[in-house]
């Protein structure tokens, strides 16, 4: 807490029969001036600065800069922000815990106690990313998938269970429980956090950072949170502030209400399209307006969840009566709810329609204008109306060079059915985005019920699955009697986890897989998720469409996306009469009747005392009782990374980059899925070859995501996405490049290793929006281990830029209208970068010279995207964790 409190803001309030101390914004306003119109999200940041004012990392000038924001509605001020807690999922959590374990080793080798390395903030890790849809369409699917998951991930889970016991302030929610964001929304979050210090109870806003992009979901509950890389999260755990610029805040005014037949998913896809077009990258979005009065919290959470898709740091909804209603529904204690009310009202952070905040910019949506929608086929911001999906697929075929007049019908072995372009081979009710919302989940069950009554069935080539984000979902579907109807259509429970949305869709049935390959078909998936980037959902599925859960059911019945469900029949009833979507779509009243069956006892039952204990599988895991981890040389899941080698030696000074070669040249929108895939490992890829050399059979490869604790696998998987296109190799797909100056074609990993043998530094060239997508720290870690010194792009995604700095890789941005295309750079050049020294500053100019094969040179300026003074220190130290570790060893 604050050691200065220069504005004398420390106050007390009563709630639930207890006295709480807090740092009062109204008291601060007496010195700072009126802050009533400051966006609520910035009030949360202001309170954070008041609470942590120490005259060093936070000074009075930082506090004043927050209020000065009102004049310019933006700021260039860097602040040190300290969130209350950290949230992790297992894909990003395992490498974070690996780093902590490696740091303990380094501290022990320096002669210090290893438990100097311990989270200082509360950390929750939810195991949710590892279950795959291996089995589906049967009552036994869930139990079989869980058993396979435990067998596949035994090494990882033993490691996490060791961490659960070895580290303080570190809790693990075992597998088979739910998705981290839904567990956070329904249980972990409190709206107002408390902490005892010096014999006093302090109250302050519940805030967090998470190692997953969709941490933003919690903003629907009035909790300020966003995704960071695992690297930043580890630093936050170890007491380092999150260094950030005071953000611009875009106000999004909602009015009206959704029309009959329109879902929260349709709303969020519309909001995503609008905000992406507006341009909100690196900004906060705050929702306000009369439309919030009738907007359920589950709908707000759906909108907040997809902030990464519309590009914002977060999409924030202030605390109001609806927040407290939801907290009561989900079983929070009454004293927690009362504190949330009293604190928010005392601080002026309660939503108040009578005071419209000042925003950097605004836009507005009348929710009555929203229409049924999907998004795809490759990006979540590319909204398509329900009536326009057929046309969108035709455009995809045209752009893919498919002859639309030749419509192949490939026979499916063992069946009378055939498969063709546009057929739906995956229909998945999945992801935290929509399975946290009872209205769309009940709607899916009602569509199933009505479809069966009409005699409809899913098409036999569709792989169907139900993977909700918490056990409460299956509880209320069962209470409503809708689970049976979903089961009859093949939407049996397959697991409680991310599954298809994260790329864990599992294999297609052999006969379907063979038909897709035989016809070189462009087939579709329809999923209720938030991501549909190339190569993410399934390697054989090139068209991936985001949709509401009831539409997922509808497309499983139709079996194709080359259809206009707004007017074309979805199938035929028992009498051979056409059945249309409107015939099986439930009314708002029907959905509301089912949603009223969701009660607090369901949440209390599923989030009881056993949440962190796990089942017998978890409890039977064999773990060592030690402060440091006993690394196993034979493990292909968990390995001691090389990041901290030589950490006890003096820092080498920064030097210019000379004689660098280009590892790869990329176009626009290269995502972290492209850079560090999470899905299947190809046997012929460097990572697949490595695993086979270690005696791992192809059937036991698991996924890249599950092997993030092993740097040998992950560095080989860097730039290994099957859809990534390196422009140095014309017409290529997959992680290939040309080794220069010879021009020999080989894998990016093999080329990087050859360059390392020659002590040749590397750079990567890219276009706009480099690093969009999930907050994937291995996209930066792998880049560093391959020997890349700098990534030169037209623009960077917020988290990935930060992660590159956090791993000691220099993010550099083309200036003006420059690009690798406009400068005629093709990857055959030799690069020099000057201006890199210990005096490097945020935003300085770096001089670049590229020498072409004909001996000519082109010189140009680059913007150094080290954005803050703290990041300079991290970069000098070789990365943020290196900085923290050196500080600890020197203390």
N, C-alpha and C positions, 0 to 999 in steps of 0.2 A: 504494500500500500504506500501512499505518498509519504515521503519523508519531509517534503517542503510545505505543501498545501499553502502556497503563497497567497491564495485568494480567500483563505479561511472558509472553506466550503464544507468541512466535516459536520454532519448533522445526524439526527436520529429520527426514526419513525417506528410506529407500533403496528404489528401485523400478527395475527394468530396468537395473541397473548405474549409475544416476544418483542424485545427491543433490538432494532438493527441500526448499525452505523452505516452511513453512506455519504458519498461526495455529491453535494447538491448542485444541480445545474441552475436552479433559480437563484441560489446564493452567488454563484459565479457570475450570473448575469448582472448583478448589482455593480460589479466592477468592470465587466466586459461590455455591457450594453445589451440591448434586447436580443434574445436568441429565439424568440417564439417561432419565427419563420424559418429557422434552420431545419433542413430535412431531418426527420427522426433518426435516420441511419447515421447522419453526421453527429447528432447529439450523443449517440452511443460511442462514437469515436472520441468526442470531447470529454465525456465522463471517464473514458479510459485514460486520457492524458491527465486529467485532474487526479485520478487515483494513483497514477504512477509518476507523478512529478517528483523528480529527484535532483534537478539542477544539472544533470549530466545527460542521460539519454532523453529526458523530457524536461524542457524548461518553460518558463512563463511565455516566451515568445512563440513556442509551439501552440500553446493554449490560445493565445491571442490570434494566431493565424487561422485557427478553426472559425473564429467569429468573423475575421476579416473576409472569409470566404463569401459571406453574404453580399459584399460589395461587388466582387468580380464574378461570383458564381463559379469560380474555379480557383486553383492555387498551384503554385510550383513548390510548396513547402513539403519537405520530407518529414515524416513523423515516425516515431517508434511505437508500434501498436502491440499490446500483449493480450492475446485472447485467453479466456478462462480455461479452455481445455482443447484437446486434440482428438479427432475421430479418425480411425483407420479402417480400411478393409484389408483382407488378407493378401491380395495380389501386391498392393503397395505397402502393406504392413510388414510382410515377411522381410523384404530387403531393408526396411527401416530398423527392424529388430536385429537383423544381421549386422547392420552398421553399428548399432549400440553395443552388440556383443564384441565386434572387432575393436571398438573404441575402448571397451573394458580390457581387452588384451593389451592394447597399446599403453594404457595407463598402468597396468600391472608390470609391463616390461620396463616402464620408466621408474619402477620402484614405489608406485603409489597404490593406495587401496582401490581395487577395481570398482567398488560401489560408490566411488566418486561420480561414476557415470550412472545416472538415475533420472528418470523423468521428474521434473520439478512441477509440471502441470499435470492435471488429471488426463489420462489417456485411456480411451476405449477402443479396442480392436474387435470388429465383428467379422467372423469368417463367413463370407457370403459369395465369394467369386469362384469357388472351386468345384461346385457341383455341375456336372454335365448331363445333358439329356441323352444318356446312352439308351435308357429304356423309356418307352412311352406307350400310351394307349392301352394301359392295363392297370388294374387295382394294385399290382405289386410294383409298379414303376418307382414309386417313392422309396420304398425300402431297398430295392435293388440299387438304385442310384446312390443312396446314402452309403450302402456297403461298398460300392465301387469307389466312391469318393474317399472313404476312410482308408481303403487299401492303397489307392493311388497316392494319397497325400500323407501317409503315415509319418514320413521323415519331417515334413513341414509342420505337421500338427504336434509332433513331439517337441520340435524346436519352439513353437509358440507356447506350448504348455510349460516348457522350461522358463520361457520369458515371463509367463504369468506368475510364476513363483519367485523368479530371481530378481525382478525389478519392482520397486515401489511405485505407487500411483499408476499401475498398469493393469487393466482388466481385459479379459478376453471373453467374448461371447462365442461359445463353441458352434460348430457347424450344425446345420439343420434347424436353425432358429429364425433367420430372416435376413433381410438386406440392411446394411448399416444405416442407410438414410431413413428407412421406415422404422427401424428400431429406435433411432435417434428421435424421430418425430413422435412416435407413440409412447416412448418411455424415458430415454436418457435426458432429453432436454427439459429445462425447467422455466424458461422465459426470464426468470431472475435467479441468479446463482448466489450462493452464500459461502462464506469461509470464516472460520474462527482464527483470529490472530490477536495476540496480546490480551487474551481474555475477553475479547469483544467479538460479536457477530457482525460481520460486514455483509451488506447486500449490494449487488451490482448486476449489470445486464449479463445474461447468459450469452457468451460469445465463443466462437470456436474457429479453428481451421481444420481442414480434413484432407487426407491423402487421396481424395477422389473428387473429380470435378463436380459431381452432383451433391456435394456437401451443401450447396446452396439451397437445397430443398427446405432446410430448417428455417430459412427466412420467412416461410409461410407462417411460422409460429411466432414471428417477431424476434427471432434469435439471429443476430448478425453472424453469418458464417460463409466461408467460401473455400474452394479447393486450392491447395498449394501442392507443390511437389513433396515427395517424401523427404527430400533433403531439407527443405524449409521447415517441414513439420518436426523433424528431428531436432533442428536448432531451436524451434519454439519450445519443444519438450524440455530442452536443456537450459532454458532460461533466456535465450536470445530473443529480442523483440523482432517482430515482423516489420521490416523497413518498407515503408510505402509512401507514396505521394498522396496528399489529401485529394480524394477523387472528385471528379465532376459527378453530379447526380442528375439523372434524367427522370423527370416525373412522368408517370404513365397514368393518365386519368381514365378510370373505368366508369361507364354509365350503363343504364339499361339492364337487361337480363337476357340470358340465353333463351332462344326460342325452343318450342317443343321439338324433340328429336335431335337436338344439338348437345354435344357432350363437353365436359371439361377438356378432353383431349383436343377436340376441334378448336376450343378457345386457345389453348396453349400453342397449338401449331400456328394459329393466326397471329398471336402475340409475338411468337418467335420470328415469323416472317417480317412483321412490321419493325421490330427492333433491330433485326439484322440489316434491314434496308436503311434504317435510321443511322446506324453506326454507333454502337455503344461499347465497343471493345475497351476494356480497362476502366469502365465507368460503373458506378452504382446505378441501379434502376429502383425507384421507389414508387409503389402503387398507391393511389389515392382516389378520392371521388366517391360519388353516391353509389356507384355499382358495388362497392365493397360491402355495403349494408346487407345485401342479399347473397353474398358470395361465400359459400361454405369453406371452412378452413382446408378441407381436403382438396378443393379446387385451387385455393391459393398455393398450397404446397406443390400441386402439379405445375403451376406456372413458375414458382420459385425453383423447382427442380431443374428446369431446362434453361436456366440462366447461361450455362456454357454454350448452349446451342444458339442463343441470341447474342452471345458475345460479351455479356456483362460480367463484372466481377460477382454481382449478386442481384437478385430481384427481391426487394425487401417489402414486407407488409408489417406496419406497426401493430403493437399489441392493442387489442380492443376486446369488446365483450365476446365476440366470436372465438377469440383465442382462448378465453377462460372456459367457454362452453366446451370447446374441444378438449382442453386439459381435463375437465371434469369427466367427459365421456371416456377418455382413455385411462381413467383411474388414478390420476394424480391426487395426492393428498390435499385436503381443503386448505391446510395452512400454506402450502406451496401456491395454490391458486390465489388465496387472499394476499399473500406477499406480492405476487405478480401485479395484482390490481393496485394495491396501495403504493408500491414503489413506482410503477409507471405513471400514476397520476401525480405523485409528489414530484417526479422528475420532469413532467411535461413531455413524456415519450408515449403517452396514451394517444391513440388516434382521435383527433378532434376535427370534425368537419368544418367547424366554424373558423378555423385558422388554416388557410392554404399555404403550405410551405413555399419558399422560393427555390426554384430549381435552375440548373444550368440550361435546360431545354425541356420541352414537354411534347407529348403527343397523346392522342385520345382515341378510345375505341368504344363505340356503342355496342355492347355485347349482343344486342338484337340483330346485328349485321353478320354475326358469325355463321358460317355454313358448315355442314359436314365435310371433313377434310382428311387427307392423308399427307404424308411428306416423303419425298424420295425422288429418284431411286437411289441416290448416293449421299445426300446431305439432309440433315434434319430441318434446315431452314427453307428447303424447297417445297413449300406447301402446294398441294394439288387438291382441287375440289373433288368431291366424290364423283361428280358427273364428268370430270376431266381426266380421270385416271387412265382410261383406255387411250385417249389421245397422247397422254404423257408417255405411255409405254410404246406407242407407235414411234414417237420421237426418239426414244432410247434405241429402238431397233434401227432406225434410220441412221443415227449417229454412230452406231456400232457396225454399220456396213452390212446389215442383214437384209437379204432380199425378201421383202414382205410378201411378194407374190408367191414365193415358194414357202409353203407353210408345212414344215415337216411334222409328221405324226409318227413318233417312234413308239413301237410296241413295248409295253412293259412286261417283262418276263413273268410268266405265271399268272397273267391277268388278261382280260379282254380289253383293258383300257390302253389308251395311248397318251403320250406326253408331247407337248409342243411348247413353242415360245409363250411366255407369259403365265404358264401354269404355276399355281401356288404349291410349292413343295414343303414349305414351313409355315405354320400358323401358330404363333406363340403368344399366349397371355403371360407376360413376363415384365420385369423391371419395377423398380421403386416408383417410377414416374406415375404409373396408372394403377398398380395393384394396391397402392395406399389409399385409393379413392373408392369408398363403398358404392357410390352411385354408378360408376362405370362397370364395376365388378358385378353388381346385382343385375345391371342391364345385360351383361354378357350371359349370365345365367338365364335370364328371361328370354333372350333371343334363342338360346338353346332349347328351352322348354317349348316355345312356340313353334320352332322349326320341326321338332320331333312330332308335335301334334299334327303338323301338316304332312308328315311322312318324309321329311328331308333328312339326308345323312351327309356327313363329310365325304368328299371325294377320296378315293382310296390312295391317291398319290400324295396326300397331304400329311406331313408329320405334325401332329398336334401336341400341345403341351400346356400345362398350367403350372407356373412357378411364381407364387405370390411372395411378397416381401415380408410377410409375417404370418404366424399361425392363426392370428385373429381372423384373417381372410377366410380360411377354410372353415373356421368355427361359424362365421355368420352365413356362409354359403350353405353349410349343412343345416343350420337352424331354419333358413328360408326354404330348405328342401330343393335347392337349385343345383347342388353338387352332383346329384345323380344324373340330371339332364346333361350337364357338361361332360360327365364321364361317358355317357352313351354316345357322345359325339367325338370321343377320343381325347377330350381335354382333362385327362386324369392328372392328379397331382404328381409332379416329377421331382419336386424339391422346393426348398425355401431358399432362393438365391437368385443371382442375376441371370444365370443360364444364357439363353439365346441373345440377350441384349449385349452381353460382354463377349460374345463369340463362342460360348459353350453350348452351342446348339446340338452338339454331338453328330455322329455320322448319319447321313441319309440311308435309308434301307438300300441294300445292294442293288436291287432291281431298278430303283429310281436313279441312283447314282450312275449306273451303267447307261440308262436311257439318256440322261443329261449329256454325258460324254459322247455317246454315239451320235446324237443329233447336234452336238455343239450348241445346246439350247440356252437361251437367256430365260431362266426361270426366276420366279419371285418368292420372296418371303414377305409375310405380313406379321408385324409384331407390335405389341403395345409398349415399345421401348423408347429410348431417347437418342439412340445412335444407330446409324445405318451406313457408316463409311465403307468404302470399297474393301472387300476382303475380310470385313469384320464378322459378319453374321455366319457365313459359311463359304468356304473357298469355291464351291460350285455355283453359288447363287449370286448372280450379278445385279439383280434388281431387288432392292430391299425397301419396304414401305412401312413407315410408322403409322399406327392407327389406334383408335380406341379399342378396348377389349371386345365390345359387341361387334365392331366391324371385323375384328380378327376372326370371330366365330362365323360371321357372314361370308368372308372370303374362303374359309375352310369349306363351307357348303358350296360356294360357287366353283371353287377349284381353279379359278383363273383371275388374273388382273386385267385381262383384255375384255372388260365388260363395264357397262355403265349401270351401276346398281341403283341409280336414281330412277331409271326407267326400264332396264332390261330385267327379265325374270331371273331369279336366283336359282330356280329349279322347278320341279313339278310336284304337285301333291299326289296323294294316293289315287286320285281319280284322273291323273294326267293333266290337270289344270295348272296353268302357270302360277308360281308363287313369287311375289315381289318382296323386296326388302321391307316396304311399308307394312306388309302383312304380318311380319314377325317382329317388327320393332316395337318395344314396349312404350307405353305412354309415360309421361312424367309422373302421373299419379301412381301408376303401378310401381315404378322405381322407388318413389318416396315411401310407399307402403313397406317395401322390403328393407330399405335403409333404416327405417324405424326399429327394425329388429336388432340392430347393432347396439349393444349396451356395455356399460362399464365393466361388468363382471367378466366379460370375454377378455378384456385387456388385463385385468387383475390376475386372471387365471394363467395367461400365457407369460406375463412378465412378473412372476412371483420370485421367491427367494432362490429358486433353482436355475435362474437365467444363466448365471456364470458357472454353475457347477457342471453342466453338460450331462450327456447320457453315459451309459456304461462303456461305450466305445471310447469316449473322451477320457473318462476317469481311469481306464485301464492302460492308457499310454505310459510307456516306460520313459521316465525322465531322470536325468542326473540331478542330484542336490548339490549345486555348486554356483558360486558367484560368477565364474567365467564358464563359457560354453565349451564342451568337449567336442571339438570339431572332428568329423569323421572323413578321412581321406577318400573313402570310396563313395561318399554321398554325391549324387548328381542333383540334389535339390538345395542343399545348404552348404556353402563353402565360405571360408574366410577370405574376404575380398582384399585386393592389393592396395586399396586407396590410402592406407595410413603408413605404408612403408617409408621409413626415413623421417617420420614425424618428429623424432627427437633431434634431428639435425637442423642447423640454422637454415633459414629461408634463403633460397637463391633469388637474386634480383630479377625483376621482369626485364625481358629483352624483346626487341623487334623480331618479327618472323621473317626469315629469309629462305628463299629457295623452296617454297611450299608447292606441293602438287595438289591438284583438285581430285578429291575422292569421288565426288558425284555432283551432278548438276540437275536440279529439280525445278519443276514449274510451280504454279500456285497451289495453295491449299494442301500442302504436304502435312498430314496429321501425325500425331504421336502414334497412331495405329500403323502408319506407314513406317515410321522410324523405329518403333519397338513394338512389333505385333504381340497380341495377347493370345491369339488363337492357335490353330494346329501347327505342328512342326513337320515340315516336309522331310522325308527320309533323305532326299538328295541335297538338302540345304546344309550349310556348314554345321548348324546346331544338330541336325539329324545325324550327320556323319559322326560328330563328336560323341553323341549319346550311344550310337552303335559301337563305337570304339571302346566305350566304357561298359559294354555288355548289356545295354538296355535294348530290349526288343521294341520294334515299331509300335506294337499294341500298347506298350507301357510308356510311350513318349509323354503322355499328358499334354499340357499346353505350355506355350511360352510364359503365359501369365503365372502358371503354377510353379514355374522354375525360376522365378525372379530372385530367389535366394542364392542362385549359383551364377557367378559372374562369367564363368567359362561358357555356359549356354547363352547367356544374355548378350555378351559382346558378339558372339557369332550370329545372334538373331537381330542385331542392329542393322537397320535398312534392309531387312529380309522379308518384308511383306510381299506376298505373291503379286500384288497389284501395283507396287511402286514402280515408277518409270524414271530411270536415269537417262537424261537426254544425251549423255555421252555415248550411249549405246542405242542407236536408232532403232525404233520399233520394239524395244525390249520391255519386258515386264519381269519384276522380281529383282532381287538384290545383286545385280551384276554391274560391272564397270569395266573401264579399260585402264590397264596399268601403263603409265607413261614413263619414258617416252616411247616404249616399244609399241604400245597400242594393243597389247594382248588382252583378250576378253577373259574375265574371271569374276568370281564372287567378290563383293565389296570387302568381305572379311579377309579373304586371301590376299587381296591387293593391299589392304591396310597393314597386314602382317609383313608383306614384302617391303613396303615403305618403311616400316619400323626397323627392319633389319638394316636398311640403308640410312637410318637416322633422318629420314625425310619428313618434315612436318606437313600436315594436311589441312586443307580448307574444304568447306562444302558451300556450293552456290545454290541459291533458291529464290523463289518468287515471293508472292504475297502470302500472308497468313501462315507463315511457317510455324509448325508446332501446334496447330489447333487440335482440339480433341481432349481426351482424358489427360488428367494430370499425372503423367507417367514419368517417374524419375529415371527409369532406365533409358528413356530416349536421350537424356543428357549423360547419364553414366556410361552408356555404351558408346556414345559419341566420343567421350574423353578416352575410354580404353582403346579405341581404334586409332588414337593419335591425332584427332582433329583439334587444331589450335583455335580455329575461328569458324563460325558459320556466318556467311554473308548473304543477307536476304533483303527483300524489299520491305517486309514487315514481319513482326513476330507475334505469336500468341503470348498473352501475359505470363502464364505459369511457365511455359517452356523457356521463354527468355530468362526468367528468374532462375530456373533450374540449370540452364547452361552456365550462368555466372556462378551458381552454387557448386558446380563441378569444375570450375576453373577454365571453362571454354568461353571464348570471347564472342558475344553476339554483336555483329556489325551490320549496319543498315545502309543500303544504297541511298543516296541523297537525290532530291529533285525527281526528275523523270528517269534517272539512271536505272538500269536493270542489267542482268547478264546478257539479255537479248540485245538491248540497245547499244551496249558496249562491245558486242560481237564476241563475247566470251563463250567458248565451247568446251572448256575443261582440259584442253591440251596445254594451257599456259603454265608458266612458272610464276608464282606470286611472291611479292614482298609486301609486308605491312610495317609501316614505321609510325612512331609516336607512342609505342607501347613501352612504358617505363614505370618506375616506382612513383613518378609524379602524375600518373594517369588520373584523369578527372571524369566525373559523370558527364556524358554528353559531349565529350571532346571529339575533335576531328582526327581520324586515322587516315594516313596517306597510303593508298594502295597502288602498286604497279604490277601489271601483268605482262610478262614477256611471251610473245607468241612464237610459234615454231619457225616462222620466217625471220625471226630476230627483231621484229618491230615491237614497240611497247605502247601500252595504253595506261595512263595514270588517272586516278579519280579519287575523290574524297568519300570517306565512309563515316557515318555517325556511330560513335561508340555507344552501344545500348547498355552500358553499365549505368543505371539510372540514379543511384543514390550513393552517398558517401560510405554507408555501411557496406554496400556491395563492392566498393573499391577495396576495402579491407579484406573482404572474403576472397576476391579475385587474386589479390597479392599473396594470400595464404594458400592458394591452390584450391580453394573451395570453402564453403561455409562450415562444414564439419571439421575441416582441417583447422580453421580459425578457432572454433570452439575448443577443440582438443589441445591446441597449442596454449590457449589461455588457461585451461585446466592444469596442464603439466607445469606451466610457469608459475601458477598460483602458490 
